[in-house]
Amino acid sequence: MKKFAFLFLLSIFVISCKTQSNIVTSKDEAIKKGIYDTKKTKKSAGKLNYEIVDFATENLGVKYRYGGTTKAGMDCSGLVFTTFKNFNIALPRTSNAMATQGEKIATKKAQVGDLIFFKTNGSRTINHVGIITEISNDEIKFIHSSTQKGVIISSTAEPYYDKSFAQINRVIN
């Protein structure tokens, strides 16, 4: 019975972690599929914002590695930490600590380059972060590192991320 319960919970967890079907493994593929639109990105934010997003998208397809900060593998906060560090913007190393940085802003005021935070898998604390790549109507696309797919672009239109959304912070003025 314990084995059955464990397997049942494990399968629920795996199903709940499903990411979008538009998984891409490179920046070129993301542009081709319309998941990452450089024209929209450049219109909606300042120069530094889209430079940060461009740098982050160079990591599309990098595999997930807990605690990782290199092309050999990175976790969600490692992607954000490394990206912002490249532009001499110091951030803490964990998503929960990053959520205390900058200015918490309303979703309607979000822009490309802002940080988007989540409380995934029923967590009471923030445990996931991404960088906003595009905003279209009520949908926010963001780059992050998924435990299953590595560095990808996902959307708040996906039920998993819609349900676990926590906040948006602006760390670039």
C-alpha positions in Angstrom: 0.0 0.0 0.0 2.9 2.4 0.8 4.4 1.6 -2.6 1.2 2.4 -4.3 0.8 5.7 -2.4 4.3 6.7 -3.2 4.0 5.9 -6.9 0.6 7.7 -7.1 2.1 10.8 -5.5 5.2 10.6 -7.7 3.1 10.4 -10.9 0.9 13.4 -9.8 4.2 15.3 -9.2 5.5 14.4 -12.6 2.3 15.3 -14.4 2.1 18.7 -12.5 5.6 19.6 -13.7 4.6 19.3 -17.4 5.9 22.3 -19.3 4.6 23.8 -22.5 4.6 21.9 -25.7 6.7 24.6 -27.5 10.0 23.4 -25.9 12.9 25.0 -27.7 16.6 24.2 -27.4 18.1 27.3 -29.0 17.5 31.0 -29.5 17.1 30.6 -33.3 14.5 27.9 -32.7 12.6 30.2 -30.3 12.6 33.0 -32.8 11.5 30.7 -35.6 8.6 29.3 -33.5 7.5 32.8 -32.4 8.1 32.1 -28.8 10.7 34.8 -28.5 10.1 37.9 -30.6 13.1 40.3 -30.6 11.0 43.1 -32.2 8.4 43.0 -29.4 11.1 42.7 -26.8 12.9 45.8 -28.0 9.7 47.9 -28.1 8.6 47.1 -24.6 11.6 47.9 -22.5 14.8 49.9 -22.3 18.1 48.8 -24.0 19.6 47.1 -20.9 16.4 45.1 -20.4 16.5 43.5 -23.8 20.3 43.0 -23.6 19.6 41.0 -20.4 17.0 38.9 -22.2 19.2 38.4 -25.2 22.0 37.2 -23.0 19.7 34.9 -21.1 18.3 33.3 -24.3 21.8 32.3 -25.2 21.3 29.6 -22.5 18.2 28.1 -24.1 18.7 24.3 -24.1 21.2 24.2 -21.3 20.3 21.3 -19.0 19.1 21.7 -15.5 21.6 21.3 -12.7 20.7 22.1 -9.1 23.1 24.9 -7.9 24.5 25.3 -11.4 25.5 28.6 -12.9 27.3 27.5 -16.1 26.5 26.1 -19.6 27.2 22.7 -18.1 24.0 23.1 -16.2 22.0 25.6 -14.2 19.0 26.0 -12.0 16.5 28.8 -12.2 18.2 31.2 -9.8 21.6 30.3 -11.4 20.3 31.4 -14.8 19.1 34.7 -13.3 22.1 35.2 -11.1 24.6 34.6 -14.0 22.6 36.7 -16.5 22.4 39.8 -14.2 26.0 39.3 -13.0 27.1 39.6 -16.6 25.7 43.2 -16.5 27.3 44.0 -13.1 24.0 43.7 -11.3 24.4 41.9 -8.1 21.6 39.6 -7.0 21.4 37.0 -4.2 21.9 33.4 -5.3 18.5 31.9 -4.4 15.0 32.6 -5.8 13.6 33.3 -2.4 16.3 35.8 -1.6 16.0 37.4 -5.1 12.3 38.0 -4.4 13.3 40.6 -1.7 15.3 42.7 -4.3 14.1 45.6 -6.3 10.6 46.8 -6.4 7.6 44.5 -6.3 5.3 45.7 -9.1 1.8 45.0 -10.3 1.4 42.5 -13.1 -0.1 45.1 -15.4 3.1 47.2 -15.1 5.4 44.3 -15.8 8.0 44.7 -18.6 10.7 42.7 -20.3 13.6 42.1 -18.1 11.6 42.0 -14.8 11.9 39.0 -12.6 8.9 36.7 -12.2 8.5 34.5 -9.2 6.5 31.4 -8.4 5.6 29.1 -5.5 5.6 25.8 -7.2 4.3 22.4 -6.1 2.3 23.8 -3.2 5.2 25.6 -1.6 4.4 28.4 0.8 7.6 30.2 -0.1 9.0 31.4 -3.4 11.1 28.7 -4.9 11.2 29.5 -8.7 12.3 32.5 -10.7 12.5 33.5 -14.4 13.1 36.6 -16.5 10.3 38.1 -18.5 10.9 37.9 -22.2 7.6 39.1 -23.7 4.3 40.5 -22.6 1.2 40.1 -24.8 -2.2 41.0 -23.5 -2.6 38.9 -20.3 0.2 36.5 -21.2 3.7 36.8 -19.9 6.5 34.7 -21.4 9.6 34.1 -19.4 12.9 32.3 -19.6 13.8 30.0 -16.7 15.4 26.6 -16.0 12.9 23.8 -15.6 14.0 20.7 -13.7 12.7 18.5 -16.5 13.6 20.5 -19.7 16.5 22.8 -18.6 16.5 26.4 -19.9 13.3 27.1 -21.8 10.7 29.8 -22.4 7.4 29.2 -20.7 4.2 31.2 -20.3 1.8 32.3 -17.6 -0.9 31.0 -19.9 0.1 27.5 -18.9 -2.1 26.4 -16.0 0.9 25.2 -13.9 2.6 28.6 -13.9 -0.7 30.5 -13.7 -1.6 28.6 -10.5 1.8 29.0 -8.9 2.5 32.7 -9.8 3.6 34.7 -6.8 5.0 38.2 -7.8 7.0 40.3 -10.2 10.0 42.4 -9.2 11.8 45.1 -11.1 15.5 45.2 -10.4 16.4 47.5 -13.4 15.4 51.1 -13.2 
